[in-house]
């Protein structure tokens, strides 16, 4: 069983990852960590007695990625039949491109990445790419890890729920993207992000994420200029204010949806406040 010490693997650039996994990681030994120390949610799946014993076995190699485009394929190839690459901290986007269109998924701590699957009946060519929005740390949950934690099925079940949660999020994104009105798509998507990354404030929700207008467009199926204009209209209506990466969602989601449904033109802030009061009453 690997001991949790040493230096980290390096994912500082796509060039480093373009090499074989062996040569890419040969510059420095690997860092291993106790996964139950790094992921509180997983630790809470076990009672204190089980947690103490499982901690010694649930170790994982930690890989570090710097901000920017990266190629995760060499690391994903090491997963084998294990659960996948677990994001310990940081934010990253996963792009799936078909012909000239790209859909982007935002992932953060606790999310799992699995190797790309290929089906014999898959006739549509798709290209996946990854971009770290800041420094990210990953735990390599490979076949050896899966075998070591077999005595504690709670860990595997919790990781399976993480996969299911990601699939549910993708379903939500698909449903949001089907909304014909861009302002509605943006409001729904920002509140969807706020449920995980938002911070409650007196006037609503404060959402701080490093997302450009281009990235937002890829997530809600719109071009960047359209996103800029739609956010401007939402700002004039007093629904969503702030700058790229730092938004304030005013009132409640129900109040904003009510305002958008009643008028297709910018709604005065006073009316948003009244709609929010009705929801609270």
N, C-alpha and C positions, 0 to 999 in steps of 0.2 A: 504494500500500500504506500503510495507516495506521501512524503512528509510535506507539510505546508511551509516551505521556505524556498529561498533562492530569488532570482530576478524574474522579470516578466518577459513573455514573448512580445514581439513588436509587430504592430500592424500600422506603422506610421505612414505607409504610402502604398499605392497600388503596385508599385514596382517591387517592393519587398514581398508582397503576396503573390506576385507573378511567378516567383521561384517555387520550387517544390516545398511542401511543408517542412521537410527535414532541413533544407538549406536555409529557409526563411527563419527558422527558430534556432539555428545552430550558433548564432552570434552570442546568445546568452542562455543560461539554464532557465527552466520554466519555474514559475511561481505557482505553488499549490496553496489552496485555501480550504478551510473548513466551511462547507457550503451552508450549514445551519447557522454559522455566525454571520455570513454575508447576506442571508435571506431570512429575515425574521418570520415572514409568512410561512415558509417551509418548516421552520423550527416549531412554530405553534401547532403544527399537525401532530406533534408527538408530546406525550406527557414527559415530565422532568426526568424520570428514570430512563425512559427510552431515548430521550434526547441526548443524555450523557453518553450512552453506548453508541448510538448512531453517529454522533458527531465525529468519532474517530474513523469511521468508515466512509462517511459522505464527504470525501475530499474531492476536489476537482482542480484541474489545471486552469489557471487564470491567464487570459490573453488580453492585451491592451491595444486599443485602436485610437489613433489620434484623429482630430477633426479633418474631414475631407472625404473625397471619394475613396472607396476601398473595395477590394475583391475578396469576399469571404469564402470563395469556393475551396481553397486549400484547407481552411479550418473546418468547413462543413464536411469535407471528405473524411476528416478524422472522426466524425461522430459515429459512423458505422450504424449499428442498430440501437444506439443510445438515444436519449430524449432529444438532444440537439444542443445548440449554443444558447445558453441562458444569459440574457443581458443583466448584469449586476447593477450597473448604474450608467447614466448617460442617455442621450437621445440619438436615434438614427432613423433614417427613412429607407424604405424598401420600394424601389421602382419596378413595376412590371410594364414592359413596353410591347405593344402589338401594333405592327405596321408603324404609323407615325403618331400613335397615341400612347400616353403614359398615365398610369394610375399610381398614386403614391400613398404608402401606408406609413404612419408614424408609430414607432415602437420605443419603449423605454424600459426601465428597470422592472424585472419580473417576466418580461416577454421571452418567448422561445422562438428561435430560428431553426428550421429543419432543412436538410438538403433538398434541393429541387427534385421533384419526382417527374419521371417521364413515362407516359403511357404509350403503348404501341398504337392506340387509336387516336392519339393526339395529333391532329393535322394542322393545328394553328401554331406557328412559331412564336414563341415569346422569349423575351430577354429580361433577365433580372439584374438589377444593380443595387448597390448599397452606398449610403453616404452617412458618415458620422457627423452629427451637428455639434459635436464637442467630443472631448475625450470619453471613450467608452471602455468599460471592462466587461469581459465575457467569461463565463465559466463553461469549460468544455465538458459536457455531460455525454461521455462516449459509452461504448459497450462495457468497458471495465467498470465505469461508474454504475451503470444499470445493474451489473451483477453484484457489486458490493452492497447496494442498498436493497437487495431482494428481501432481506428479513424485515424490512420496514416498508410495507406496501403503501403506507400513507404518503410517503414521499413521491412515489410514482403516480399515485392517484392525483395528488396535488398538481404535479407537472402536467398530467393529462388535462386537468381542468384549465390550466393556463392555455393549452392548445385550443381547447373548446372556446375559451373566452376570446382568443384572437379570431377564431372563425366567426363568432357572433359579432365582433366588431366589424369584420369585413362585410357581414350581412347588413349591418346598420349603414355602413358607408355606401353600399349598393343602393339601399332604399333612399338615402339622402340624395344620391346622385340622380335618381329618377324624378326628383321634384323639378318641374319645368321652370320655376322662377328662381333666378340666381340668388336674390336676397334671402329667400327662404332657405335655400341650400346652405348658404353661409351661416345664417343664424343657427340652424339645426346642427351644423358641423361644429361651430365654435362652442355651443353648449355641450355637445358630445365630448369635446376635448376638456371642457371645464369640469365635467364630472370626475375626471381623473387628475387633472393638473391645475384646476382653478383654485382660487383662494377667495373665500367669502369676505365681502366688504359691505359697509352699510347700504350702498346704492345698488348692489348686485354681486357680480363675480369679477375678480381680477384674474386675467389669464396672461401669463408670461411664458411664451414659447418662441424659439428662434425660427419662425416660419416667415418666409418672404411671400410676397403676393404671387410669385410664380409657383411656389410650393403649394400654397392654398388652392391655386387653380388646378393643379394636378390632382388634388384630393377631392375637389368638388366638381370636376369635369368642366372647367372653364378656362379661357385664355387670361393671361396676366392683366391686360388692359381692362377686361371686363370685371375682374376682381377689384381692381383699383376704383373703378367707377361705382361698383356696387357697395363697397365699403364706404365710399364718400356719401352715397345716398343714405346708408344706415346711420352714418355719423350725423348727418343733417337731421335725421328723424329722432336722434337721441337714443337709438337702440344700442349701437356699438360705437364706442369712441376709442381714441388712442392711435398709436402708430404701429407699423408692422412689428410684430413680436411682442407688443405690450398693449393688450386690449382690455377695455372695461365693458362688461356686458351689463347693461342697466336693467333694473327691475327683475322680472322673472321670465322664464322661458314662455310660460302660458301668456303673460302679458304681451310679450313681443310677438308671439304667433297671432294673438288676437288683433294687435295693431296692424300687422301685415295683412291679415285677412280682411279687415275693414276698409283699408285703403291701399291702393297701389302707389300712392304718392307719399312723400315724406310726412310722417306724423309728428306733430309738435310734442316736445318732451312732456308737457303738462298732461296730454292725453295718455302717454305711456305710464305716467305716475298713477293716473286714475285707474288704468287697467290693472296695474300691479296691486292697488288697494283692494279692488274687487276680488282678486285672487286670494289675498290674505284674509278677507272677510269670509 
